[in-house]
Amino acid sequence: MPYSSKNLLLKFVPAFFTVLMFSNYKVYSSQPKTDSVQTNYFKEIKTYSDPFVSAMRRGYVKIYSLPEKDFVRKTDSARALLLNVVKKYSTLLKPDFIKEQLIQIDYYFDKLLADYPANFTGYTGRSLTDAPLIAARLQKHLPDLNNPALLNEVMFRNYVHSFFTYELVAELARPAYRTLDHQTLQAELNIINKLITNKKCRNFWQYDYVYDDITNNGIKNIDKLYLAFKKTCTDTAYLRRVNALYRYEYKRRQGHLIKTYKTVGPYQLDIHLFLPDSLPKSGKRPVMVYFHAGDWREGKPDWYFDDCKAWARKGWVACAVEYRTFSREGTLPFDAVKDARSAVRWLRQHAAEFAIDTGRIVANGYDAGGQLALACAMADKFDEKTDDLRFSAAPNLVMVISGIYDLTSTDEAWIMRYFKDKNALRNISPLYLVKKGLPPVLVIHGRKDAESDYVIARHFATQMKDIGNHISFHPVDDATHLLWLDTKSSGEMEKVQQDFLRKFGY
């Protein structure tokens, strides 16, 4: 189950600048003298790059909150130190190597500049109406977007992703996108078509974004964009890869029930149902409900189809819920909360149709999906107007892996670009919604989670316990945020979940 948004990520990532520079060592080393000079070059580069990268990693919130002039001054200072080293060695090392180093330095630092406006707004909560220094710097790279030779440069590609995100904010503000599906992809493709005229470059970037969107947002309602890509792309390798991915995704969506559980404006939201082959003696079956990861920005229920099939083989009704996301519908987490609660209500309303035991509904979520699973039981101020409130939105058990408990933290700063009221965000943050009488909750969280603070997860568990709710808190040593992709921990997590379910008679 992939999960890596390159389009909307705000948190600073050091881009492994020094590592990439060291990766060139074998490419350009051809004789002992060159080896020695190059080794000394890398040592000097490391002397200046390591402190900068370390400072950015530790203090990215404070640094991206600086006024534009101060931020540019800080990055320019670090850039100048590295350029001085390159200049010092420019006559001692091969011209191609020096050219490569200049490209890496240039695009590394200009990527930071492209990231600045979104990060500043996200971390400070203040709108940035103008950033003239950064706009001028980015303007100089516009011709580079049509240079095919640069497509092989990792730093250049990273820069372009950030630059397109920089352009994306204004593009998405246009009213034309408000009722579209796959809004972010449509905006990205419009930016590409506007700025890139070179056919090879346009093929590459169209492929890059279409492939990414199918991977992370699925193929539902993407046919128009997919067919347009097939019509305009002239690179057979790109076409072959996208076609293969589309066919794979299409095949995975066959062989199970797909029901619309809610219609909101132009959007029909589906619940994917996987049913066992036979009924148990009681005539009713427990239900496992999956809410996907993706930070409310992206994601698809398809990521949990294999899990659903496994539960169906055990005699459960298993389902994966489609909910509104920023990438597809341009929505914020508030709408996703309403969708999650509507989905649980829909299951209760259709219990007889699918032999569902309404006393054994388990909500299961990873990352943002964990927050949604909890919100079904906790965020009772958020219901769709069309919901039948006679049916409860609360599941009977909740299981959360690498969940997000506080939407006001800097880890979720992207929301602040579009919504400035932190008090309102507390109304859908599990950390602020703890009360008596909640269903039993299992929390599994990695101790080294850098995207959803382990300390916050532990604090949530402590609050639940102190108020008298049943909470099972299971920390996983040496595990990061993408715990569900960690094969080393998969057996441990499965056992913990099974033990939790058995404890309550499932």
QUIWO-V107714 format. One record per residue. N is the residue number from 0. NEAR is the number of other C-alpha atoms within 8 Angstrom. Layout:
N&NEAR ; N&NEAR
This chain:
0&5 ; 1&6 ; 2&8 ; 3&6 ; 4&9 ; 5&6 ; 6&8 ; 7&8 ; 8&7 ; 9&10 ; 10&8 ; 11&7 ; 12&5 ; 13&8 ; 14&5 ; 15&6 ; 16&9 ; 17&10 ; 18&7 ; 19&8 ; 20&11 ; 21&8 ; 22&8 ; 23&8 ; 24&9 ; 25&6 ; 26&6 ; 27&8 ; 28&10 ; 29&6 ; 30&6 ; 31&7 ; 32&6 ; 33&10 ; 34&10 ; 35&8 ; 36&10 ; 37&11 ; 38&8 ; 39&8 ; 40&11 ; 41&10 ; 42&8 ; 43&9 ; 44&11 ; 45&9 ; 46&8 ; 47&11 ; 48&12 ; 49&9 ; 50&8 ; 51&9 ; 52&9 ; 53&8 ; 54&9 ; 55&11 ; 56&10 ; 57&6 ; 58&8 ; 59&11 ; 60&8 ; 61&7 ; 62&9 ; 63&11 ; 64&10 ; 65&9 ; 66&6 ; 67&9 ; 68&7 ; 69&8 ; 70&11 ; 71&11 ; 72&8 ; 73&8 ; 74&9 ; 75&9 ; 76&8 ; 77&11 ; 78&11 ; 79&8 ; 80&9 ; 81&12 ; 82&10 ; 83&8 ; 84&11 ; 85&12 ; 86&7 ; 87&7 ; 88&9 ; 89&10 ; 90&6 ; 91&6 ; 92&11 ; 93&9 ; 94&7 ; 95&6 ; 96&9 ; 97&11 ; 98&8 ; 99&8 ; 100&10 ; 101&10 ; 102&10 ; 103&12 ; 104&11 ; 105&9 ; 106&11 ; 107&13 ; 108&11 ; 109&11 ; 110&13 ; 111&8 ; 112&11 ; 113&13 ; 114&13 ; 115&9 ; 116&11 ; 117&11 ; 118&14 ; 119&14 ; 120&13 ; 121&15 ; 122&12 ; 123&7 ; 124&10 ; 125&8 ; 126&6 ; 127&8 ; 128&4 ; 129&4 ; 130&9 ; 131&6 ; 132&9 ; 133&11 ; 134&8 ; 135&8 ; 136&9 ; 137&12 ; 138&7 ; 139&7 ; 140&8 ; 141&9 ; 142&7 ; 143&7 ; 144&11 ; 145&10 ; 146&10 ; 147&9 ; 148&5 ; 149&8 ; 150&10 ; 151&6 ; 152&8 ; 153&7 ; 154&10 ; 155&13 ; 156&10 ; 157&9 ; 158&13 ; 159&10 ; 160&10 ; 161&12 ; 162&12 ; 163&11 ; 164&11 ; 165&11 ; 166&9 ; 167&12 ; 168&8 ; 169&7 ; 170&9 ; 171&11 ; 172&7 ; 173&8 ; 174&6 ; 175&6 ; 176&10 ; 177&9 ; 178&7 ; 179&9 ; 180&9 ; 181&11 ; 182&14 ; 183&12 ; 184&12 ; 185&9 ; 186&12 ; 187&11 ; 188&10 ; 189&8 ; 190&12 ; 191&11 ; 192&9 ; 193&7 ; 194&8 ; 195&11 ; 196&9 ; 197&9 ; 198&7 ; 199&8 ; 200&14 ; 201&12 ; 202&12 ; 203&9 ; 204&9 ; 205&12 ; 206&13 ; 207&8 ; 208&11 ; 209&12 ; 210&10 ; 211&8 ; 212&10 ; 213&11 ; 214&9 ; 215&13 ; 216&11 ; 217&12 ; 218&10 ; 219&5 ; 220&7 ; 221&10 ; 222&8 ; 223&7 ; 224&8 ; 225&9 ; 226&8 ; 227&8 ; 228&11 ; 229&8 ; 230&6 ; 231&6 ; 232&12 ; 233&6 ; 234&8 ; 235&7 ; 236&6 ; 237&11 ; 238&12 ; 239&8 ; 240&8 ; 241&11 ; 242&8 ; 243&8 ; 244&11 ; 245&10 ; 246&8 ; 247&8 ; 248&10 ; 249&9 ; 250&7 ; 251&9 ; 252&8 ; 253&6 ; 254&5 ; 255&9 ; 256&7 ; 257&8 ; 258&8 ; 259&9 ; 260&11 ; 261&10 ; 262&9 ; 263&7 ; 264&4 ; 265&6 ; 266&7 ; 267&9 ; 268&12 ; 269&12 ; 270&13 ; 271&12 ; 272&12 ; 273&12 ; 274&11 ; 275&11 ; 276&7 ; 277&5 ; 278&11 ; 279&8 ; 280&5 ; 281&6 ; 282&7 ; 283&10 ; 284&14 ; 285&14 ; 286&13 ; 287&14 ; 288&12 ; 289&14 ; 290&17 ; 291&16 ; 292&15 ; 293&13 ; 294&8 ; 295&13 ; 296&10 ; 297&14 ; 298&13 ; 299&11 ; 300&13 ; 301&9 ; 302&9 ; 303&11 ; 304&10 ; 305&7 ; 306&7 ; 307&13 ; 308&10 ; 309&8 ; 310&12 ; 311&14 ; 312&9 ; 313&7 ; 314&13 ; 315&13 ; 316&16 ; 317&15 ; 318&13 ; 319&16 ; 320&14 ; 321&10 ; 322&9 ; 323&12 ; 324&15 ; 325&12 ; 326&13 ; 327&14 ; 328&13 ; 329&10 ; 330&11 ; 331&11 ; 332&8 ; 333&9 ; 334&9 ; 335&14 ; 336&14 ; 337&11 ; 338&12 ; 339&15 ; 340&13 ; 341&14 ; 342&13 ; 343&13 ; 344&13 ; 345&9 ; 346&9 ; 347&11 ; 348&8 ; 349&9 ; 350&11 ; 351&7 ; 352&6 ; 353&8 ; 354&10 ; 355&15 ; 356&11 ; 357&8 ; 358&6 ; 359&12 ; 360&13 ; 361&13 ; 362&15 ; 363&14 ; 364&18 ; 365&15 ; 366&16 ; 367&14 ; 368&17 ; 369&18 ; 370&16 ; 371&13 ; 372&16 ; 373&12 ; 374&15 ; 375&15 ; 376&12 ; 377&12 ; 378&13 ; 379&8 ; 380&5 ; 381&8 ; 382&9 ; 383&8 ; 384&4 ; 385&4 ; 386&8 ; 387&6 ; 388&5 ; 389&4 ; 390&8 ; 391&8 ; 392&11 ; 393&10 ; 394&13 ; 395&11 ; 396&11 ; 397&14 ; 398&14 ; 399&17 ; 400&13 ; 401&16 ; 402&16 ; 403&11 ; 404&12 ; 405&11 ; 406&11 ; 407&10 ; 408&7 ; 409&8 ; 410&8 ; 411&9 ; 412&14 ; 413&12 ; 414&10 ; 415&13 ; 416&12 ; 417&6 ; 418&6 ; 419&9 ; 420&7 ; 421&7 ; 422&6 ; 423&7 ; 424&10 ; 425&14 ; 426&10 ; 427&14 ; 428&14 ; 429&15 ; 430&11 ; 431&9 ; 432&11 ; 433&10 ; 434&7 ; 435&7 ; 436&5 ; 437&8 ; 438&12 ; 439&11 ; 440&11 ; 441&13 ; 442&15 ; 443&12 ; 444&16 ; 445&15 ; 446&11 ; 447&10 ; 448&13 ; 449&8 ; 450&6 ; 451&14 ; 452&8 ; 453&12 ; 454&6 ; 455&11 ; 456&14 ; 457&9 ; 458&9 ; 459&11 ; 460&12 ; 461&8 ; 462&9 ; 463&13 ; 464&10 ; 465&7 ; 466&9 ; 467&7 ; 468&12 ; 469&9 ; 470&11 ; 471&10 ; 472&9 ; 473&9 ; 474&8 ; 475&10 ; 476&7 ; 477&7 ; 478&14 ; 479&10 ; 480&12 ; 481&8 ; 482&12 ; 483&9 ; 484&7 ; 485&9 ; 486&7 ; 487&5 ; 488&11 ; 489&10 ; 490&8 ; 491&7 ; 492&9 ; 493&8 ; 494&8 ; 495&9 ; 496&10 ; 497&8 ; 498&8 ; 499&10 ; 500&9 ; 501&8 ; 502&7 ; 503&6 ; 504&5 ; 505&7
